[in-house]
Amino acid sequence: MNDFIPLKKAGAAVIGALALMSAAPVMADTIDFDSLESNTYNGLDTFDAGDYHFTVIDTPTAGPGGTGFAGAIGYGGDPYLCAIAACPSGNSSMYYLGVNDGSVNIARGDSKAFRLGSIDYAFLAPVDNLPGYSYGQLTVTGTTTSGGTVTYAFDFPALAGGKSPFLSADLASKFGSTSFSSVTISSCIFTDTSCINPSDNQAQFAFDNLTLAPVPEPESYAMLGLGLAAISLVVRRRANKNNHA
């Protein structure tokens, strides 16, 4: 009986480890750009934040090889951050800005899959003192590990005092547990009938506090499963031996 108890405890430990593995997406990485310095980026420029690799993409008008000014990282507390455009309000930390119809692609540096959690986002108004309307949408397009794409769009908040506040979007409620190899964040501007990009460099956005969760490798589950199976086999043999003693 004394031999059986440690084995029972070991089996419980493996089951607990499996439960923790299945809950891994909850332990997300938060990309807040606070470790980075202010900078500007052209199309095809890259930078890293945490375990994630960012590739800046120029306006669709320029094509995939475009190298025009398309992005920046700025400090929200800098009164000179936006000379002509109206920077978002209510965020005095570092955040990313997509400008001039540009977008940004995000993938893990180790090329592993990940899932989406949430994002804080705002509209970067092209000029100050625009009326208090919502002018477009933030667009999030994920490329799945199987090669497909999934897209959701989120309306920008209405301007207040000519500036956009930040809103939080629950990406997980839209994308669920879908595993992605990369995600592209962009924006579009409302017309009478649709939301478009390119839009004469008016489609601009800002985002911060993007949460992403790496997906555990299948091999990890397999190894734990083998360990659990082996322990279960030993436990059964011990039980049979004790029953025949």
N, C-alpha and C positions, 0 to 999 in steps of 0.2 A: 504493500500500500504506500510505503514511503517513496518508492521509486515512481509510483504513478502520479503523485502530486506535483513534482517538478515538471513532468511532461505535460500535465494538464495546464500548468501555469505558462509553459513555453508556447503551447498551442494558443492560449489566450493572447499572449504577446504578439504572435504573428497575425492573429485576427485583428488586433488593435492596430498593427502596422498597416494592414490592408485598408482599414477604415481611414487612417490618416492619409494614405496615398489617394484614396478616392476623394478626399476633401482638399487636396492640394491646390486646386484653382482658387480656393478662398484666400490662400496666402499669396496675395498679389503683389507685384512690384508697382510702385508709384513713380511715374515720370513727372517730376515737377520742375526740372531745368535749373534748380537752385545751385547745383554744382558747376554749372556752365557760365561762361562770361557772355556779355552782350556781343552779338556778332550779326553780320548779314551774310546771306547765302544766295548764290546763283543756281540755276538749274544744273543738276548733276553733282553739286557739292554734297558732301556727306559729313556727318558727325555722329558721335556715340553718346548715349545717355543711359547709364546703368548697363544692363545687359542687352540693350537694344540699339540697332543701327538705323540711322535716319538718312534717307536720300531725298534731296529737294528736287522737285519737278517743276519745270517752267510751264507757262501757259500752254494749253492745247494748241493754240495758234502756232507756236514755235515748233511743235513736233517733239518727239521723244528725245531729240538731241539738243533741245533748246538750253541756252546758258544765260538767259536774262535774269535779272533780279526777281527772286520768287519767294524768299523767306527771310526770317530774322529771329533772333532771340533777344528779347529786350527786358529791361527792368521796369515794372509798372510804376515804381516810385520816381522815375526820371521824368521831370516836367518837359524835357526836350526830346522824349522818345519819338513823338509824332509831330513833325513840322507842319504837314498839310492835312494828313488823315487825322481822324478822331480816334485815339486809342481807347480801348474799353475802360470802363470804370470799375472800381471796387477790388482791384488786385494790385497790391504793391510788391509782389514778388516777381521772379523771373517767369516768363512764359514765351511760347512760340507764336510767331505771327506768319501766316501765309498771305502773301501779297501778289497783286497783279495777275489774278487768275491762276496763281500757282497752287501746288499741292505738295504733300510730303508722304513718302512711303516709309513704313516702319516694319522691321523684321528683327528677329533675335540675332545677335552676333554669332551664336553657335548654330544657327539655322534650325533650331528646334521649333516645334509648334507651340502656339500660345492661344489663350482665350481672352476675350475682352471683358472688362469690368465696368468702368465708368469714365466720364470725361467732363471737365469744366470747359465751356466754350463760349465765345462771344463773336459778334460781328465787328470787323475793323472797318468802320465807315470811311469811304475814300476822301470825304471832306467833313469839316466840322459844321455843326448847327443844322443838320438835316432834321426834318420833322420826325415826330415820334412814332414811327412805323417799324414793322419787321420787314427787312429788305431782301431776305433770302434764306438759305439753309446751309447748315454744315452737312457735308456728305461723308459717310464712312463706308468704304468698300473693302471687304475682306476677301482675300484669295485663300480658299480652303486648301487643306493638305491634299485633297484629291484633284485640285486644279480648277474647281468651280469658283464662282464669285457670289457674294451676298452683299447687298447694299441697303442701307437705311439712311434717311435724311431727317434732320432735326431743325425745325424753324429757329432762326435767330430771334433773340428777344427784341421787343420794341425798344427803340432808342429812348433814353431819358436824358433830357438836357443836351441832346446831340450826340450822346455817347451810349455805347452798348454795355449793359451789365453782363456779368458772366452768369450762365445757367449751368446746372449739372444735368447730365443725361445718363440714364442707367442703360449702358450698352448691353449688359448681360440679359436684360429683359427682352431685348430685341434679337440678339445673336445667339442667346442660349449657350449651350456647351459646345458650339461649333469650334473646331480646331483650325487655326489659320497659320499659313506660312508667312503671310505679310498682310498689312493693312494700309490703305491709302486714305488720307484725310484731305478733303478739298472743300469747295464751297460753290454756291451758285446764286444768281440774282433773279428775283422774281420778275416775270413779264406778266402780261395780261392773262396768259394761258399756261405758262410753265415756269420752270426755274432753269436758267441757262448758265453755262460756262463753256467757251469763253464769253466774256461780257465787257469787252473794252477795258480790261484791268480793274473792274469794279468788284469782282468776286474776291473778297478778302476775309480772313478769319483769324481768330486767336484761340489757343487752347492751353490748358494747364491740368496738372493732376490727373494724367491719364493712367488708369490702372490696368495692368496686363498680368496674366498668370501663365507661367510655363506649364505645358501639359506633360505629365510624367511619361517617361519612355515605356513602351509596352514591355520591354525586357524586365523592367522593375517589377511589374505585376507578375510576370512569368516566374521570376526567381522567388518571389514571396509565395506564389501559388505552389511551387515545387516544395518549398520549405514546409508549408502547411500540410501538403499531402504526405510528406515524409513523416512528419510528427504524428499525423492521424494514423498512419500505418503502424508506427511503433506503439502508439497508445492502444490500438486494437489488439495487437499481439500481446501486450502486457496484460490487457484485460482477459484475453482468452487463456493465458497462462495461469493467471490467478484463479479463474473459474474452474480450471482443471486440477488445481493444486489440492 
